[in-house]
Amino acid sequence: MSKISSNGLRLSFLSIILLLLISLTGCSDSKRDVYINHLGQEVRLADYDGKVVLMNFVFTSCPHGGCDMLTSQFLRVQTLLKNRVGKDLFLVSISIDPKNDSTEILNEFAKKHRVDSKGWHFLSSDKGTINRIMKKHDVQWRTDPDGSRHHKAVIVLFNKLGKKVIVYNDKDYNILELVKDIKKLLGPDKV
């Protein structure tokens, strides 16, 4: 093999490796992204590794009441699984309106909905991070004819390995079935 074709092959190989590395970093591992919870604490999704996580997407100024409904459903989960929440189960509500949902506003929203902060966290972050996680879970903004905005209701259930197991969209789920799905992932309660 000539020196020129050997160098060309090596250059091609290095170019492919470089492109792969660039594409992987562009995908950004959302588990390392930094969020701030409603108590002002820094959180990463990796902090929930080893736990079952139920995640939804809300914003506190939701004009149609859909986010209040999603939050009320999470409150039912918190109540029905109170002995597991904060131990091996965490509820995570991602604010998709980082411009308006400050830590203080999220904390008031959490208090209004009787959130147990040891196992249910309202998270916000910068716009780029929020847009990435929305895209990853197919949460999309929609604008109504009157100009008000809403989003597709998405609830995501992750197993203890952080793998997305079930995605519940809009109203195609029953909260008691959702609780059964969570219990299957949790396994028996270790009292």
Rosetta constraint file for C-alpha pairs under 8 A:
AtomPair CA 1 CA 5 HARMONIC 6.70 0.50
AtomPair CA 1 CA 6 HARMONIC 6.52 0.50
AtomPair CA 2 CA 6 HARMONIC 6.16 0.50
AtomPair CA 3 CA 7 HARMONIC 6.10 0.50
AtomPair CA 4 CA 8 HARMONIC 6.07 0.50
AtomPair CA 5 CA 9 HARMONIC 6.00 0.50
AtomPair CA 6 CA 10 HARMONIC 6.18 0.50
AtomPair CA 7 CA 11 HARMONIC 6.03 0.50
AtomPair CA 8 CA 12 HARMONIC 6.10 0.50
AtomPair CA 9 CA 13 HARMONIC 6.14 0.50
AtomPair CA 10 CA 14 HARMONIC 6.16 0.50
AtomPair CA 11 CA 15 HARMONIC 6.04 0.50
AtomPair CA 12 CA 16 HARMONIC 6.27 0.50
AtomPair CA 13 CA 17 HARMONIC 6.36 0.50
AtomPair CA 14 CA 18 HARMONIC 6.08 0.50
AtomPair CA 15 CA 19 HARMONIC 6.14 0.50
AtomPair CA 16 CA 20 HARMONIC 6.20 0.50
AtomPair CA 17 CA 21 HARMONIC 6.24 0.50
AtomPair CA 18 CA 22 HARMONIC 6.17 0.50
AtomPair CA 19 CA 23 HARMONIC 6.10 0.50
AtomPair CA 20 CA 24 HARMONIC 6.15 0.50
AtomPair CA 21 CA 25 HARMONIC 6.25 0.50
AtomPair CA 22 CA 26 HARMONIC 6.12 0.50
AtomPair CA 23 CA 27 HARMONIC 6.52 0.50
AtomPair CA 24 CA 28 HARMONIC 7.08 0.50
AtomPair CA 25 CA 29 HARMONIC 7.89 0.50
AtomPair CA 29 CA 33 HARMONIC 7.07 0.50
AtomPair CA 30 CA 45 HARMONIC 7.15 0.50
AtomPair CA 30 CA 129 HARMONIC 7.67 0.50
AtomPair CA 30 CA 132 HARMONIC 7.65 0.50
AtomPair CA 30 CA 133 HARMONIC 6.83 0.50
AtomPair CA 31 CA 44 HARMONIC 6.00 0.50
AtomPair CA 31 CA 45 HARMONIC 4.51 0.50
AtomPair CA 31 CA 46 HARMONIC 4.82 0.50
AtomPair CA 32 CA 44 HARMONIC 5.70 0.50
AtomPair CA 32 CA 45 HARMONIC 6.65 0.50
AtomPair CA 32 CA 46 HARMONIC 6.36 0.50
AtomPair CA 33 CA 44 HARMONIC 5.90 0.50
AtomPair CA 33 CA 45 HARMONIC 7.33 0.50
AtomPair CA 33 CA 129 HARMONIC 6.75 0.50
AtomPair CA 34 CA 42 HARMONIC 6.65 0.50
AtomPair CA 34 CA 43 HARMONIC 5.92 0.50
AtomPair CA 34 CA 44 HARMONIC 5.15 0.50
AtomPair CA 34 CA 125 HARMONIC 6.78 0.50
AtomPair CA 35 CA 42 HARMONIC 5.77 0.50
AtomPair CA 35 CA 43 HARMONIC 5.06 0.50
AtomPair CA 35 CA 44 HARMONIC 5.99 0.50
AtomPair CA 35 CA 123 HARMONIC 5.83 0.50
AtomPair CA 35 CA 124 HARMONIC 5.44 0.50
AtomPair CA 35 CA 125 HARMONIC 4.74 0.50
AtomPair CA 36 CA 40 HARMONIC 5.66 0.50
AtomPair CA 36 CA 41 HARMONIC 5.40 0.50
AtomPair CA 36 CA 42 HARMONIC 4.61 0.50
AtomPair CA 36 CA 43 HARMONIC 5.77 0.50
AtomPair CA 36 CA 103 HARMONIC 7.41 0.50
AtomPair CA 36 CA 123 HARMONIC 5.50 0.50
AtomPair CA 36 CA 124 HARMONIC 5.46 0.50
AtomPair CA 36 CA 125 HARMONIC 6.20 0.50
AtomPair CA 37 CA 41 HARMONIC 5.39 0.50
AtomPair CA 37 CA 42 HARMONIC 6.50 0.50
AtomPair CA 37 CA 43 HARMONIC 6.64 0.50
AtomPair CA 37 CA 103 HARMONIC 6.88 0.50
AtomPair CA 37 CA 121 HARMONIC 5.97 0.50
AtomPair CA 37 CA 122 HARMONIC 5.33 0.50
AtomPair CA 37 CA 123 HARMONIC 4.35 0.50
AtomPair CA 37 CA 124 HARMONIC 6.42 0.50
AtomPair CA 38 CA 103 HARMONIC 4.93 0.50
AtomPair CA 38 CA 104 HARMONIC 6.87 0.50
AtomPair CA 38 CA 105 HARMONIC 7.98 0.50
AtomPair CA 38 CA 106 HARMONIC 5.18 0.50
AtomPair CA 38 CA 107 HARMONIC 4.67 0.50
AtomPair CA 38 CA 110 HARMONIC 7.53 0.50
AtomPair CA 38 CA 121 HARMONIC 6.67 0.50
AtomPair CA 38 CA 122 HARMONIC 5.32 0.50
AtomPair CA 38 CA 123 HARMONIC 6.35 0.50
AtomPair CA 38 CA 124 HARMONIC 8.00 0.50
AtomPair CA 39 CA 103 HARMONIC 6.75 0.50
AtomPair CA 39 CA 104 HARMONIC 7.99 0.50
AtomPair CA 39 CA 107 HARMONIC 6.41 0.50
AtomPair CA 40 CA 103 HARMONIC 6.03 0.50
AtomPair CA 43 CA 47 HARMONIC 6.76 0.50
AtomPair CA 43 CA 123 HARMONIC 7.96 0.50
AtomPair CA 44 CA 48 HARMONIC 7.83 0.50
AtomPair CA 45 CA 49 HARMONIC 7.56 0.50
AtomPair CA 48 CA 52 HARMONIC 7.74 0.50
AtomPair CA 48 CA 53 HARMONIC 7.25 0.50
AtomPair CA 48 CA 90 HARMONIC 7.51 0.50
AtomPair CA 48 CA 162 HARMONIC 7.84 0.50
AtomPair CA 49 CA 160 HARMONIC 6.29 0.50
AtomPair CA 49 CA 161 HARMONIC 6.29 0.50
AtomPair CA 49 CA 162 HARMONIC 6.09 0.50
AtomPair CA 50 CA 88 HARMONIC 7.56 0.50
AtomPair CA 50 CA 160 HARMONIC 4.42 0.50
AtomPair CA 50 CA 161 HARMONIC 5.88 0.50
AtomPair CA 50 CA 162 HARMONIC 7.43 0.50
AtomPair CA 51 CA 87 HARMONIC 7.76 0.50
AtomPair CA 51 CA 88 HARMONIC 4.81 0.50
AtomPair CA 51 CA 89 HARMONIC 5.55 0.50
AtomPair CA 51 CA 90 HARMONIC 6.93 0.50
AtomPair CA 51 CA 159 HARMONIC 7.00 0.50
AtomPair CA 51 CA 160 HARMONIC 4.50 0.50
AtomPair CA 51 CA 161 HARMONIC 7.53 0.50
AtomPair CA 51 CA 162 HARMONIC 7.78 0.50
AtomPair CA 52 CA 88 HARMONIC 6.10 0.50
AtomPair CA 52 CA 89 HARMONIC 4.74 0.50
AtomPair CA 52 CA 90 HARMONIC 6.36 0.50
AtomPair CA 52 CA 157 HARMONIC 7.49 0.50
AtomPair CA 52 CA 158 HARMONIC 5.72 0.50
AtomPair CA 52 CA 159 HARMONIC 4.83 0.50
AtomPair CA 52 CA 160 HARMONIC 4.76 0.50
AtomPair CA 52 CA 162 HARMONIC 7.58 0.50
AtomPair CA 52 CA 182 HARMONIC 7.54 0.50
AtomPair CA 52 CA 185 HARMONIC 6.99 0.50
AtomPair CA 52 CA 186 HARMONIC 6.74 0.50
AtomPair CA 53 CA 89 HARMONIC 5.77 0.50
AtomPair CA 53 CA 90 HARMONIC 4.91 0.50
AtomPair CA 53 CA 91 HARMONIC 5.83 0.50
AtomPair CA 53 CA 92 HARMONIC 6.99 0.50
AtomPair CA 53 CA 157 HARMONIC 5.89 0.50
AtomPair CA 53 CA 158 HARMONIC 5.09 0.50
AtomPair CA 53 CA 159 HARMONIC 6.72 0.50
AtomPair CA 53 CA 160 HARMONIC 7.58 0.50
AtomPair CA 53 CA 162 HARMONIC 7.82 0.50
AtomPair CA 54 CA 89 HARMONIC 7.75 0.50
AtomPair CA 54 CA 90 HARMONIC 6.42 0.50
AtomPair CA 54 CA 91 HARMONIC 4.94 0.50
AtomPair CA 54 CA 92 HARMONIC 6.14 0.50
AtomPair CA 54 CA 155 HARMONIC 6.95 0.50
AtomPair CA 54 CA 156 HARMONIC 5.77 0.50
AtomPair CA 54 CA 157 HARMONIC 4.63 0.50
AtomPair CA 54 CA 158 HARMONIC 6.39 0.50
AtomPair CA 55 CA 91 HARMONIC 5.94 0.50
AtomPair CA 55 CA 92 HARMONIC 4.62 0.50
AtomPair CA 55 CA 93 HARMONIC 5.65 0.50
AtomPair CA 55 CA 94 HARMONIC 7.31 0.50
AtomPair CA 55 CA 155 HARMONIC 5.54 0.50
AtomPair CA 55 CA 156 HARMONIC 5.10 0.50
AtomPair CA 55 CA 157 HARMONIC 6.44 0.50
AtomPair CA 56 CA 70 HARMONIC 7.51 0.50
AtomPair CA 56 CA 92 HARMONIC 6.46 0.50
AtomPair CA 56 CA 93 HARMONIC 4.91 0.50
AtomPair CA 56 CA 94 HARMONIC 6.21 0.50
AtomPair CA 56 CA 153 HARMONIC 7.69 0.50
AtomPair CA 56 CA 154 HARMONIC 5.91 0.50
AtomPair CA 56 CA 155 HARMONIC 4.55 0.50
AtomPair CA 56 CA 156 HARMONIC 6.45 0.50
AtomPair CA 57 CA 67 HARMONIC 7.87 0.50
AtomPair CA 57 CA 93 HARMONIC 5.54 0.50
AtomPair CA 57 CA 94 HARMONIC 4.75 0.50
AtomPair CA 57 CA 95 HARMONIC 5.94 0.50
AtomPair CA 57 CA 96 HARMONIC 6.37 0.50
AtomPair CA 57 CA 139 HARMONIC 7.77 0.50
AtomPair CA 57 CA 153 HARMONIC 7.13 0.50
AtomPair CA 57 CA 154 HARMONIC 6.60 0.50
AtomPair CA 57 CA 155 HARMONIC 7.33 0.50
AtomPair CA 58 CA 62 HARMONIC 7.70 0.50
AtomPair CA 58 CA 67 HARMONIC 5.18 0.50
AtomPair CA 58 CA 70 HARMONIC 7.67 0.50
AtomPair CA 58 CA 71 HARMONIC 7.96 0.50
AtomPair CA 58 CA 93 HARMONIC 6.50 0.50
AtomPair CA 58 CA 94 HARMONIC 6.12 0.50
AtomPair CA 58 CA 95 HARMONIC 5.08 0.50
AtomPair CA 58 CA 96 HARMONIC 6.04 0.50
AtomPair CA 59 CA 67 HARMONIC 6.47 0.50
AtomPair CA 59 CA 95 HARMONIC 5.13 0.50
AtomPair CA 59 CA 96 HARMONIC 5.75 0.50
AtomPair CA 59 CA 97 HARMONIC 5.67 0.50
AtomPair CA 59 CA 101 HARMONIC 7.00 0.50
AtomPair CA 60 CA 67 HARMONIC 7.24 0.50
AtomPair CA 60 CA 95 HARMONIC 7.75 0.50
AtomPair CA 60 CA 101 HARMONIC 6.62 0.50
AtomPair CA 60 CA 105 HARMONIC 7.64 0.50
AtomPair CA 60 CA 106 HARMONIC 7.19 0.50
AtomPair CA 60 CA 109 HARMONIC 6.76 0.50
AtomPair CA 62 CA 66 HARMONIC 6.90 0.50
AtomPair CA 62 CA 67 HARMONIC 6.08 0.50
AtomPair CA 62 CA 68 HARMONIC 7.83 0.50
AtomPair CA 62 CA 149 HARMONIC 7.82 0.50
AtomPair CA 62 CA 150 HARMONIC 6.87 0.50
AtomPair CA 63 CA 148 HARMONIC 7.17 0.50
AtomPair CA 63 CA 149 HARMONIC 7.63 0.50
AtomPair CA 63 CA 150 HARMONIC 7.58 0.50
AtomPair CA 64 CA 150 HARMONIC 7.46 0.50
AtomPair CA 65 CA 69 HARMONIC 6.25 0.50
AtomPair CA 66 CA 70 HARMONIC 6.23 0.50
AtomPair CA 66 CA 153 HARMONIC 7.72 0.50
AtomPair CA 67 CA 71 HARMONIC 6.03 0.50
AtomPair CA 68 CA 72 HARMONIC 6.02 0.50
AtomPair CA 69 CA 73 HARMONIC 6.21 0.50
AtomPair CA 70 CA 74 HARMONIC 6.36 0.50
AtomPair CA 70 CA 153 HARMONIC 7.80 0.50
AtomPair CA 71 CA 75 HARMONIC 6.21 0.50
AtomPair CA 71 CA 113 HARMONIC 7.23 0.50
AtomPair CA 72 CA 76 HARMONIC 6.44 0.50
AtomPair CA 72 CA 113 HARMONIC 7.13 0.50
AtomPair CA 73 CA 77 HARMONIC 6.48 0.50
AtomPair CA 73 CA 175 HARMONIC 6.90 0.50
AtomPair CA 74 CA 78 HARMONIC 6.09 0.50
AtomPair CA 74 CA 91 HARMONIC 7.35 0.50
AtomPair CA 75 CA 79 HARMONIC 6.13 0.50
AtomPair CA 75 CA 113 HARMONIC 7.35 0.50
AtomPair CA 75 CA 114 HARMONIC 7.58 0.50
AtomPair CA 75 CA 115 HARMONIC 7.02 0.50
AtomPair CA 76 CA 80 HARMONIC 5.98 0.50
AtomPair CA 76 CA 175 HARMONIC 7.98 0.50
AtomPair CA 77 CA 81 HARMONIC 5.87 0.50
AtomPair CA 77 CA 82 HARMONIC 7.82 0.50
AtomPair CA 77 CA 175 HARMONIC 7.69 0.50
AtomPair CA 77 CA 179 HARMONIC 6.58 0.50
AtomPair CA 78 CA 82 HARMONIC 5.28 0.50
AtomPair CA 78 CA 85 HARMONIC 6.41 0.50
AtomPair CA 78 CA 91 HARMONIC 7.90 0.50
AtomPair CA 78 CA 116 HARMONIC 7.79 0.50
AtomPair CA 80 CA 179 HARMONIC 7.85 0.50
AtomPair CA 81 CA 85 HARMONIC 6.23 0.50
AtomPair CA 81 CA 179 HARMONIC 7.96 0.50
AtomPair CA 83 CA 87 HARMONIC 7.93 0.50
AtomPair CA 84 CA 88 HARMONIC 5.76 0.50
AtomPair CA 84 CA 89 HARMONIC 5.64 0.50
AtomPair CA 84 CA 189 HARMONIC 7.64 0.50
AtomPair CA 85 CA 89 HARMONIC 4.74 0.50
AtomPair CA 85 CA 90 HARMONIC 5.63 0.50
AtomPair CA 85 CA 91 HARMONIC 7.49 0.50
AtomPair CA 85 CA 118 HARMONIC 7.73 0.50
AtomPair CA 85 CA 119 HARMONIC 5.03 0.50
AtomPair CA 85 CA 120 HARMONIC 7.51 0.50
AtomPair CA 86 CA 90 HARMONIC 5.62 0.50
AtomPair CA 86 CA 118 HARMONIC 5.23 0.50
AtomPair CA 86 CA 119 HARMONIC 3.50 0.50
AtomPair CA 86 CA 120 HARMONIC 7.18 0.50
AtomPair CA 87 CA 119 HARMONIC 7.23 0.50
AtomPair CA 88 CA 186 HARMONIC 7.13 0.50
AtomPair CA 89 CA 119 HARMONIC 7.13 0.50
AtomPair CA 89 CA 186 HARMONIC 7.57 0.50
AtomPair CA 90 CA 119 HARMONIC 4.99 0.50
AtomPair CA 90 CA 120 HARMONIC 5.78 0.50
AtomPair CA 90 CA 121 HARMONIC 7.80 0.50
AtomPair CA 91 CA 119 HARMONIC 6.22 0.50
AtomPair CA 91 CA 120 HARMONIC 4.48 0.50
AtomPair CA 91 CA 121 HARMONIC 6.34 0.50
AtomPair CA 92 CA 120 HARMONIC 5.74 0.50
AtomPair CA 92 CA 121 HARMONIC 5.00 0.50
AtomPair CA 92 CA 122 HARMONIC 5.99 0.50
AtomPair CA 92 CA 123 HARMONIC 7.16 0.50
AtomPair CA 93 CA 120 HARMONIC 7.68 0.50
AtomPair CA 93 CA 121 HARMONIC 6.19 0.50
AtomPair CA 93 CA 122 HARMONIC 4.67 0.50
AtomPair CA 93 CA 123 HARMONIC 6.14 0.50
AtomPair CA 94 CA 122 HARMONIC 5.86 0.50
AtomPair CA 94 CA 123 HARMONIC 4.88 0.50
AtomPair CA 94 CA 124 HARMONIC 6.10 0.50
AtomPair CA 95 CA 101 HARMONIC 6.83 0.50
AtomPair CA 95 CA 122 HARMONIC 6.87 0.50
AtomPair CA 95 CA 123 HARMONIC 5.95 0.50
AtomPair CA 95 CA 124 HARMONIC 5.23 0.50
AtomPair CA 95 CA 130 HARMONIC 7.82 0.50
AtomPair CA 96 CA 124 HARMONIC 7.40 0.50
AtomPair CA 96 CA 130 HARMONIC 6.11 0.50
AtomPair CA 96 CA 131 HARMONIC 7.84 0.50
AtomPair CA 96 CA 134 HARMONIC 7.65 0.50
AtomPair CA 97 CA 101 HARMONIC 5.80 0.50
AtomPair CA 97 CA 124 HARMONIC 7.99 0.50
AtomPair CA 98 CA 102 HARMONIC 6.87 0.50
AtomPair CA 98 CA 124 HARMONIC 5.89 0.50
AtomPair CA 98 CA 125 HARMONIC 6.23 0.50
AtomPair CA 98 CA 126 HARMONIC 6.39 0.50
AtomPair CA 98 CA 127 HARMONIC 6.25 0.50
AtomPair CA 98 CA 130 HARMONIC 7.63 0.50
AtomPair CA 99 CA 127 HARMONIC 7.71 0.50
AtomPair CA 101 CA 105 HARMONIC 5.64 0.50
AtomPair CA 101 CA 106 HARMONIC 5.97 0.50
AtomPair CA 101 CA 124 HARMONIC 7.39 0.50
AtomPair CA 102 CA 106 HARMONIC 6.14 0.50
AtomPair CA 102 CA 124 HARMONIC 7.73 0.50
AtomPair CA 103 CA 107 HARMONIC 6.04 0.50
AtomPair CA 103 CA 124 HARMONIC 7.72 0.50
AtomPair CA 104 CA 108 HARMONIC 6.26 0.50
AtomPair CA 105 CA 109 HARMONIC 6.15 0.50
AtomPair CA 106 CA 110 HARMONIC 6.06 0.50
AtomPair CA 106 CA 122 HARMONIC 6.53 0.50
AtomPair CA 107 CA 111 HARMONIC 6.19 0.50
AtomPair CA 107 CA 122 HARMONIC 7.87 0.50
AtomPair CA 108 CA 112 HARMONIC 6.07 0.50
AtomPair CA 109 CA 113 HARMONIC 6.37 0.50
AtomPair CA 110 CA 114 HARMONIC 6.23 0.50
AtomPair CA 110 CA 115 HARMONIC 5.21 0.50
AtomPair CA 110 CA 122 HARMONIC 7.38 0.50
AtomPair CA 111 CA 115 HARMONIC 5.98 0.50
AtomPair CA 115 CA 120 HARMONIC 6.47 0.50
AtomPair CA 116 CA 120 HARMONIC 5.92 0.50
AtomPair CA 117 CA 121 HARMONIC 6.10 0.50
AtomPair CA 124 CA 130 HARMONIC 7.47 0.50
AtomPair CA 125 CA 129 HARMONIC 6.21 0.50
AtomPair CA 125 CA 130 HARMONIC 6.24 0.50
AtomPair CA 126 CA 130 HARMONIC 6.35 0.50
AtomPair CA 127 CA 131 HARMONIC 5.99 0.50
AtomPair CA 128 CA 132 HARMONIC 6.20 0.50
AtomPair CA 129 CA 133 HARMONIC 6.37 0.50
AtomPair CA 130 CA 134 HARMONIC 6.06 0.50
AtomPair CA 131 CA 135 HARMONIC 6.08 0.50
AtomPair CA 132 CA 136 HARMONIC 6.06 0.50
AtomPair CA 133 CA 137 HARMONIC 6.28 0.50
AtomPair CA 134 CA 138 HARMONIC 5.86 0.50
AtomPair CA 134 CA 139 HARMONIC 4.77 0.50
AtomPair CA 134 CA 140 HARMONIC 6.95 0.50
AtomPair CA 135 CA 139 HARMONIC 6.11 0.50
AtomPair CA 135 CA 140 HARMONIC 7.46 0.50
AtomPair CA 137 CA 154 HARMONIC 7.70 0.50
AtomPair CA 137 CA 156 HARMONIC 7.92 0.50
AtomPair CA 138 CA 154 HARMONIC 7.95 0.50
AtomPair CA 139 CA 151 HARMONIC 6.63 0.50
AtomPair CA 139 CA 152 HARMONIC 5.74 0.50
AtomPair CA 139 CA 153 HARMONIC 7.28 0.50
AtomPair CA 139 CA 154 HARMONIC 6.57 0.50
AtomPair CA 140 CA 151 HARMONIC 5.44 0.50
AtomPair CA 140 CA 152 HARMONIC 5.85 0.50
AtomPair CA 141 CA 149 HARMONIC 6.66 0.50
AtomPair CA 141 CA 150 HARMONIC 5.81 0.50
AtomPair CA 141 CA 151 HARMONIC 4.48 0.50
AtomPair CA 141 CA 152 HARMONIC 7.01 0.50
AtomPair CA 142 CA 149 HARMONIC 5.62 0.50
AtomPair CA 142 CA 150 HARMONIC 5.36 0.50
AtomPair CA 142 CA 151 HARMONIC 5.58 0.50
AtomPair CA 142 CA 152 HARMONIC 7.76 0.50
AtomPair CA 143 CA 147 HARMONIC 5.81 0.50
AtomPair CA 143 CA 148 HARMONIC 5.77 0.50
AtomPair CA 143 CA 149 HARMONIC 4.52 0.50
AtomPair CA 143 CA 150 HARMONIC 6.50 0.50
AtomPair CA 144 CA 148 HARMONIC 5.43 0.50
AtomPair CA 144 CA 149 HARMONIC 6.13 0.50
AtomPair CA 144 CA 150 HARMONIC 7.72 0.50
AtomPair CA 152 CA 169 HARMONIC 7.33 0.50
AtomPair CA 152 CA 170 HARMONIC 6.17 0.50
AtomPair CA 153 CA 169 HARMONIC 5.74 0.50
AtomPair CA 153 CA 170 HARMONIC 4.45 0.50
AtomPair CA 153 CA 171 HARMONIC 7.69 0.50
AtomPair CA 154 CA 167 HARMONIC 6.89 0.50
AtomPair CA 154 CA 168 HARMONIC 5.79 0.50
AtomPair CA 154 CA 169 HARMONIC 4.74 0.50
AtomPair CA 154 CA 170 HARMONIC 6.08 0.50
AtomPair CA 155 CA 167 HARMONIC 5.81 0.50
AtomPair CA 155 CA 168 HARMONIC 5.03 0.50
AtomPair CA 155 CA 169 HARMONIC 6.50 0.50
AtomPair CA 156 CA 164 HARMONIC 6.84 0.50
AtomPair CA 156 CA 165 HARMONIC 7.63 0.50
AtomPair CA 156 CA 166 HARMONIC 5.99 0.50
AtomPair CA 156 CA 167 HARMONIC 4.60 0.50
AtomPair CA 156 CA 168 HARMONIC 6.30 0.50
AtomPair CA 157 CA 164 HARMONIC 6.00 0.50
AtomPair CA 157 CA 165 HARMONIC 5.69 0.50
AtomPair CA 157 CA 166 HARMONIC 5.25 0.50
AtomPair CA 157 CA 167 HARMONIC 6.38 0.50
AtomPair CA 157 CA 182 HARMONIC 7.60 0.50
AtomPair CA 158 CA 162 HARMONIC 5.38 0.50
AtomPair CA 158 CA 163 HARMONIC 5.23 0.50
AtomPair CA 158 CA 164 HARMONIC 4.46 0.50
AtomPair CA 158 CA 165 HARMONIC 5.37 0.50
AtomPair CA 158 CA 166 HARMONIC 7.26 0.50
AtomPair CA 159 CA 163 HARMONIC 5.49 0.50
AtomPair CA 159 CA 164 HARMONIC 6.68 0.50
AtomPair CA 159 CA 165 HARMONIC 6.38 0.50
AtomPair CA 159 CA 185 HARMONIC 6.19 0.50
AtomPair CA 160 CA 185 HARMONIC 7.67 0.50
AtomPair CA 168 CA 172 HARMONIC 6.53 0.50
AtomPair CA 168 CA 173 HARMONIC 6.20 0.50
AtomPair CA 169 CA 173 HARMONIC 7.47 0.50
AtomPair CA 173 CA 177 HARMONIC 7.21 0.50
AtomPair CA 173 CA 178 HARMONIC 7.09 0.50
AtomPair CA 174 CA 178 HARMONIC 6.24 0.50
AtomPair CA 175 CA 179 HARMONIC 6.23 0.50
AtomPair CA 176 CA 180 HARMONIC 6.31 0.50
AtomPair CA 177 CA 181 HARMONIC 6.25 0.50
AtomPair CA 178 CA 182 HARMONIC 6.31 0.50
AtomPair CA 179 CA 183 HARMONIC 6.18 0.50
AtomPair CA 180 CA 184 HARMONIC 6.28 0.50
AtomPair CA 181 CA 185 HARMONIC 6.62 0.50
AtomPair CA 182 CA 186 HARMONIC 6.19 0.50
AtomPair CA 183 CA 187 HARMONIC 6.02 0.50
AtomPair CA 183 CA 188 HARMONIC 7.90 0.50
